[in-house]
Amino acid sequence: MLKLILINFYILLALNGYAQSIDTIAVHKEIFHASKIERTFPDSAEIIYKKILKLDLATDNGYSKAAAFSGLGGIYLNRKGDFRLALDNYFNCLKIHEEQKDSQNIIKTYTNISLILVNQRRYDEALVYMKKSLAYAKNHNKTELLVANAIPAADSYCGLEKSDSAILVLKPLADNPPKDINKKDLGLIYNNLGNTYFNLADDTQETKYLINTVFYAEKGRDIFMEMPKEKVFEAYSLGLLGAAYMKLGDLGKAEENYLVANTIYKTVGTLNDLELIYNEMTQLYIRMGKTEKAIIFFTKHDSIFSVLFNKENQNSLSKMKTQFETEKKEKENELLHAQNEQQKTITYFIITGLVLSLLLAVFIFRGLRQQRAANKIITAQKLEVESQKNIVEEQKHLVEEKQKEILDSITYARRIQRSLLPTEKYIERKLKNKS
């Protein structure tokens, strides 16, 4: 534990202090360490992955960021139960792998995405990715990938009430298991196939499907009997056998299997497992006419059911509260975004208005300056004209005065002449006297 804490502290210190200078090899080491501490320190691993996403790794070809997105997807899916964030990160991871044309990692990401979609009961969407993964797994002999997709694909078909399609996925693996398949996976396939036949028998009321249920449930039981750490799956096989035998009318074998399953579930099972087995055993003992035992198991079932009911109510209320808070936060974010956009628009119009007002003011100021300059020129010209006019008037006045003086002189000279020269009558009279 101390070692993991020290490793975690070292990684966080390195990322915080030298995030932008970390080379590609160092980042790959940090991704490896983060993957190791995901289960014990998911919050610390989340911090590391997010820090890596902020790095500029030009020589990495997207590997580190794809790994970080995948790691975050796993944390949100397995540790925090946040399917939406898990999907977002897996889709970001998928985008990088598709750009790299990395088919193997594309298929692995398909598998992760499909598992989330199954949990969300979006079976049609999940099957789109599962079919691609199954085809790749078959073509490349990827047994682990084949099994990882076969069981959830069968669950999806059952969720869509297509049990026949689910059987077509599981039966080839059950009847001709790959040589490298591990025992646990094979046992799970047997159990799932047996359960699918049981559901089909419920729908059709055909005995042959119950016989197939018994056949595959026994195979699953035999495998898990040899695996002490997987007793819960053995109990599931036994419970399935009990249900099948009860429908077939073999109540003795049904009781035998139910009792062993009940013993195991009391040790390693959950309350849900016990509630289910107690309910089925109540129905069995009613059919067998064993009223006292029926009452005992009904009482056990009722007490557990009450606990589960209250727990489920609390969980439902908690989920509803979480959902409400999430939706409220999303609406607040949307409102805030809308307000920000509105504020941006208002700011844009204000700035535009100010710019236009400034331009208008500049044009007005420029016009006023030009008008003032023109007025100054006109005023100067007017003053010049008035000055010239005054000069002309003064000159005219001088000319008039000179003209008057000249006329006065002429008049005066005439008067002198007239006073000195004899008159015409005088001259005429003198001339007449001479003649």
C-alpha positions in Angstrom: 0.0 0.0 0.0 2.8 2.5 1.0 4.6 1.6 -2.2 1.6 2.5 -4.3 1.1 5.8 -2.5 4.7 6.7 -3.1 4.4 5.8 -6.8 1.3 7.8 -7.0 2.9 10.8 -5.3 5.9 10.6 -7.5 3.8 10.6 -10.7 1.7 13.5 -9.6 4.8 15.5 -8.6 6.4 14.8 -11.9 3.3 15.8 -13.9 2.7 19.0 -11.9 6.3 20.2 -12.0 7.5 19.2 -15.4 4.3 18.4 -17.5 5.4 20.2 -20.6 8.9 18.7 -20.7 8.2 15.0 -20.2 9.4 12.9 -23.1 7.3 10.2 -24.8 9.0 7.3 -22.9 8.3 8.9 -19.5 4.7 9.5 -20.5 4.3 5.9 -21.5 5.7 4.9 -18.1 3.2 7.2 -16.3 0.3 5.7 -18.3 1.5 2.2 -17.2 1.6 3.3 -13.6 -1.8 5.0 -13.8 -3.3 1.8 -15.1 -1.8 -0.1 -12.2 -3.4 2.3 -9.6 -6.8 2.6 -11.3 -8.5 0.2 -8.8 -6.8 1.3 -5.6 -6.5 5.1 -6.4 -9.0 5.9 -9.2 -9.0 9.6 -8.4 -5.2 9.9 -8.6 -5.2 7.9 -11.9 -7.9 10.2 -13.2 -5.7 13.2 -12.5 -2.7 11.6 -14.2 -4.8 10.8 -17.3 -6.2 14.3 -17.5 -2.7 15.8 -17.2 -1.5 13.6 -20.0 -4.3 14.9 -22.3 -3.0 18.4 -21.8 0.5 17.6 -23.0 1.8 18.4 -26.5 3.3 15.1 -27.7 4.0 15.6 -31.4 6.1 12.4 -31.7 3.7 10.2 -29.9 1.3 9.7 -32.8 -1.7 9.9 -30.5 -0.9 6.7 -28.5 -0.7 8.4 -25.1 -3.9 10.4 -25.5 -5.8 7.3 -26.7 -4.5 5.4 -23.7 -5.5 8.3 -21.4 -9.0 8.5 -22.9 -9.4 4.7 -22.5 -8.1 4.8 -18.9 -10.6 7.6 -18.1 -13.4 5.6 -19.8 -12.6 2.6 -17.6 -12.5 4.7 -14.4 -15.9 6.3 -15.1 -17.4 2.9 -16.1 -16.0 0.6 -13.4 -15.3 2.9 -10.5 -17.8 5.8 -10.7 -20.7 4.3 -12.7 -20.9 7.4 -14.9 -21.9 5.9 -18.3 -22.1 9.2 -20.1 -18.5 10.3 -19.3 -17.3 6.8 -19.9 -18.8 6.8 -23.4 -17.5 10.3 -24.2 -13.9 9.2 -23.4 -14.2 5.9 -25.2 -15.5 7.7 -28.3 -12.5 10.1 -28.1 -10.2 7.1 -27.8 -12.0 5.4 -30.8 -11.5 8.6 -33.0 -7.7 8.5 -32.4 -7.5 4.7 -33.2 -9.5 5.2 -36.4 -7.2 8.0 -37.5 -4.3 5.7 -36.8 -6.1 2.8 -38.5 -5.3 0.6 -35.5 -7.8 -2.1 -36.1 -6.9 -4.1 -32.9 -7.5 -1.2 -30.6 -10.5 -0.1 -32.5 -12.1 -3.5 -31.8 -11.2 -3.3 -28.1 -12.8 0.1 -27.9 -15.9 -1.2 -29.7 -16.2 -3.9 -27.0 -16.0 -1.3 -24.2 -18.6 0.9 -25.9 -21.0 -2.0 -26.4 -20.7 -3.0 -22.7 -21.8 0.5 -21.7 -24.7 0.5 -24.1 -25.8 -2.9 -22.8 -25.8 -1.5 -19.2 -27.9 1.4 -20.6 -30.2 -1.2 -22.3 -29.5 0.4 -25.7 -29.3 -3.1 -27.1 -29.7 -2.2 -30.8 -26.8 0.3 -30.6 -24.7 -2.2 -28.6 -25.2 -4.9 -31.2 -23.8 -2.7 -34.0 -20.4 -2.6 -32.2 -20.6 -6.2 -31.0 -21.1 -7.6 -34.5 -18.0 -5.8 -35.7 -16.0 -7.1 -32.7 -17.3 -10.7 -33.1 -16.4 -10.7 -36.9 -12.9 -9.4 -36.1 -12.4 -11.9 -33.3 -13.5 -14.9 -35.5 -11.3 -13.8 -38.5 -8.3 -13.3 -36.3 -8.8 -16.2 -33.8 -9.1 -13.8 -30.8 -10.8 -16.1 -28.3 -10.8 -13.7 -25.4 -12.3 -11.0 -27.5 -14.8 -13.5 -28.9 -16.0 -14.5 -25.5 -16.0 -10.9 -24.2 -18.5 -10.0 -26.9 -20.5 -13.2 -27.2 -22.1 -13.1 -23.7 -23.2 -9.4 -23.8 -24.4 -9.9 -27.4 -26.6 -12.7 -26.3 -27.8 -10.6 -23.4 -28.7 -7.8 -25.9 -30.6 -10.2 -28.1 -32.5 -11.5 -25.1 -33.2 -7.9 -24.1 -34.7 -7.4 -27.6 -36.7 -10.7 -27.1 -34.7 -12.4 -29.8 -33.6 -15.6 -27.9 -33.1 -17.5 -31.2 -30.4 -14.9 -32.2 -28.8 -15.2 -28.7 -28.6 -19.0 -29.1 -26.9 -18.6 -32.6 -24.2 -16.5 -30.9 -23.6 -18.8 -27.9 -24.2 -22.3 -29.2 -21.2 -22.6 -31.6 -18.9 -21.5 -28.7 -20.5 -24.0 -26.3 -20.5 -27.0 -28.7 -17.1 -26.3 -30.3 -15.2 -24.3 -27.7 -11.8 -22.8 -28.9 -8.8 -24.7 -27.6 -7.4 -21.7 -25.8 -10.7 -20.7 -24.0 -10.4 -20.6 -20.2 -12.6 -22.7 -18.1 -14.4 -19.8 -16.4 -15.4 -18.3 -19.7 -16.7 -21.6 -21.0 -18.7 -22.2 -17.8 -20.3 -18.7 -18.2 -21.2 -19.5 -21.8 -22.8 -22.8 -20.7 -24.8 -21.0 -18.0 -25.9 -18.2 -20.4 -26.9 -20.6 -23.0 -28.9 -22.7 -20.5 -30.6 -19.5 -19.3 -31.5 -18.5 -22.8 -33.1 -21.9 -23.5 -35.0 -21.5 -20.2 -36.4 -18.1 -21.3 -37.3 -19.6 -24.7 -39.2 -22.4 -22.9 -41.1 -19.8 -20.9 -42.2 -18.2 -24.2 -43.0 -21.3 -26.1 -43.9 -23.9 -23.4 -41.8 -26.5 -25.3 -40.2 -29.2 -23.3 -37.2 -29.5 -25.6 -35.9 -26.2 -24.5 -36.1 -27.2 -20.9 -34.0 -30.4 -21.7 -31.4 -28.1 -23.4 -31.5 -25.9 -20.3 -30.6 -28.9 -18.1 -27.9 -30.1 -20.5 -26.0 -26.8 -20.6 -26.6 -25.9 -16.9 -25.1 -29.3 -15.9 -22.0 -28.5 -18.0 -21.7 -25.2 -16.3 -22.1 -26.7 -12.9 -19.5 -29.4 -13.6 -16.9 -26.7 -14.5 -17.5 -24.5 -11.5 -17.6 -27.4 -9.1 -13.8 -27.6 -9.9 -13.3 -23.9 -9.2 -13.6 -23.2 -5.5 -13.2 -19.4 -6.0 -16.2 -19.4 -8.4 -18.8 -21.0 -6.2 -21.4 -18.3 -6.9 -21.5 -19.4 -10.6 -21.9 -23.0 -9.5 -24.9 -21.9 -7.4 -26.3 -20.1 -10.5 -26.1 -23.4 -12.5 -27.8 -25.3 -9.6 -30.6 -22.7 -9.4 -31.1 -22.9 -13.2 -31.3 -26.7 -12.9 -33.8 -26.4 -10.0 -36.0 -24.1 -12.1 -35.8 -26.4 -15.2 -36.6 -29.6 -13.2 -39.5 -27.9 -11.5 -41.0 -27.0 -14.9 -40.4 -30.5 -16.1 -42.3 -31.8 -13.1 -39.3 -33.6 -11.4 -39.8 -31.9 -8.1 -37.3 -34.1 -6.2 -34.4 -33.1 -8.5 -35.5 -29.5 -8.3 -35.4 -29.6 -4.5 -32.0 -31.3 -4.5 -30.5 -28.6 -6.7 -32.2 -25.7 -5.0 -30.9 -26.8 -1.5 -27.3 -27.0 -2.7 -27.7 -23.6 -4.4 -29.2 -22.2 -1.2 -26.3 -23.4 0.9 -23.7 -21.8 -1.4 -25.6 -18.5 -1.7 -25.8 -18.2 2.1 -22.0 -18.2 2.0 -21.0 -16.3 -1.1 -24.3 -14.9 -2.5 -25.9 -11.5 -2.4 -29.3 -10.6 -1.0 -30.7 -10.6 -4.5 -29.5 -14.2 -5.0 -31.1 -15.3 -1.8 -34.3 -13.5 -2.5 -34.6 -15.2 -5.8 -33.8 -18.7 -4.5 -36.1 -18.3 -1.5 -39.0 -17.3 -3.9 -38.4 -20.3 -6.2 -38.2 -22.7 -3.2 -41.4 -21.3 -1.8 -43.1 -22.1 -5.2 -41.5 -25.5 -5.2 -42.7 -26.5 -1.7 -46.2 -25.2 -2.5 -46.3 -27.6 -5.5 -44.9 -30.4 -3.3 -47.6 -29.8 -0.7 -45.0 -29.0 2.0 -46.8 -26.1 3.5 -44.5 -25.6 6.5 -41.4 -25.4 4.4 -43.2 -23.2 2.0 -44.0 -20.8 4.8 -40.4 -20.9 6.1 -38.9 -20.0 2.8 -41.7 -17.4 2.1 -40.9 -15.7 5.4 -37.2 -15.7 4.5 -38.0 -14.3 1.1 -40.4 -11.7 2.5 -37.8 -10.4 5.1 -35.1 -10.1 2.4 -37.5 -8.6 -0.1 -38.4 -5.9 2.5 -34.8 -5.1 3.0 -34.2 -5.0 -0.8 -37.3 -2.9 -1.4 -36.2 -0.3 1.1 -32.7 -0.3 -0.3 -34.0 -0.1 -3.8 -36.2 2.8 -2.8 -33.2 4.5 -1.3 -31.1 3.8 -4.3 -33.9 5.0 -6.6 -34.3 8.2 -4.6 -30.6 8.7 -4.6 -30.5 8.1 -8.4 -33.4 10.4 -8.9 -31.7 13.1 -6.8 -28.4 12.6 -8.7 -30.3 12.7 -12.0 -32.2 15.8 -10.9 -28.9 17.5 -9.8 -27.3 16.5 -13.1 -30.1 17.8 -15.2 -30.3 20.9 -13.1 -26.6 21.5 -13.5 -26.9 20.8 -17.3 -29.8 23.3 -17.6 -27.8 25.8 -15.5 -24.8 25.3 -17.8 -27.1 25.7 -20.9 -28.6 28.8 -19.4 -25.2 30.2 -18.6 -24.0 29.4 -22.1 -27.1 31.1 -23.5 -26.5 34.1 -21.3 -22.8 34.2 -22.3 -23.8 34.0 -26.0 -26.4 36.8 -25.4 -23.8 38.8 -23.5 -21.3 38.3 -26.3 -23.9 39.4 -28.8 -24.8 42.5 -26.8 -21.1 43.3 -26.3 -20.5 42.9 -30.0 -23.4 45.3 -30.8 -22.1 47.7 -28.2 -18.6 47.6 -29.6 -19.9 47.9 -33.1 -22.1 50.9 -32.0 -19.2 52.5 -30.3 -17.0 52.1 -33.3 -19.6 53.5 -35.6 -20.2 56.4 -33.2 -16.5 57.0 -33.1 -16.3 56.9 -36.9 -19.3 59.3 -37.1 -17.7 61.6 -34.6 -14.4 61.5 -36.5 -16.3 62.4 -39.7 -18.3 65.1 -38.0 -15.1 66.5 -36.4 -13.3 66.4 -39.7 -16.2 68.1 -41.4 -16.3 70.8 -38.7 -12.6 71.4 -39.1 -12.9 71.6 -42.9 -15.9 74.0 -42.4 -14.0 76.1 -40.0 -11.0 76.2 -42.3 -13.4 77.2 -45.2 -15.0 79.8 -43.0 -11.6 81.2 -42.2 -10.7 81.4 -45.9 -14.1 83.0 -46.7 -13.7 85.5 -43.9 -10.2 86.3 -45.0 -11.4 86.7 -48.6 -14.3 88.8 -47.4 -12.0 91.1 -45.4 -9.7 91.3 -48.4 -12.6 92.2 -50.7 -13.8 94.8 -48.2 -10.3 96.2 -47.9 -10.0 96.4 -51.7 -13.4 98.0 -51.8 -12.3 100.6 -49.3 -9.2 101.3 -51.3 -11.2 101.7 -54.5 -13.7 104.0 -52.7 -10.8 106.0 -51.3 -9.3 106.2 -54.8 -12.7 107.1 -56.3 -13.0 109.8 -53.7 -9.6 111.1 -54.5 -10.4 111.0 -58.2 -13.6 112.9 -57.7 -11.8 115.5 -55.6 -9.1 115.8 -58.3 -11.8 116.1 -60.9 -13.6 118.7 -59.0 -10.4 120.6 -58.4 -9.6 120.4 -62.2 -13.1 121.6 -63.1 -12.9 124.4 -60.6 -9.5 125.4 -62.1 -11.0 125.3 -65.6 -14.0 127.3 -64.5 -11.7 129.8 -62.7 -9.5 130.1 -65.9 -12.5 130.7 -68.0 -13.6 133.4 -65.7 -10.1 135.0 -66.0 -10.2 134.6 -69.8 -13.6 136.1 -70.0 -12.5 139.0 -67.8 -9.5 139.7 -70.0 -10.9 139.1 -73.5 -13.5 141.4 -75.0 -17.0 140.1 -75.6 -18.2 138.9 -79.0 -20.6 141.8 -79.2 -17.8 144.2 -78.6 -15.7 142.7 -81.3 -18.6 142.7 -83.8 -19.3 146.3 -83.0 -15.7 147.3 -83.6 -15.6 145.4 -86.8 -18.7 147.1 -88.0 -17.3 150.5 -87.1 -14.2 149.9 -89.1 -16.1 148.9 -92.1 
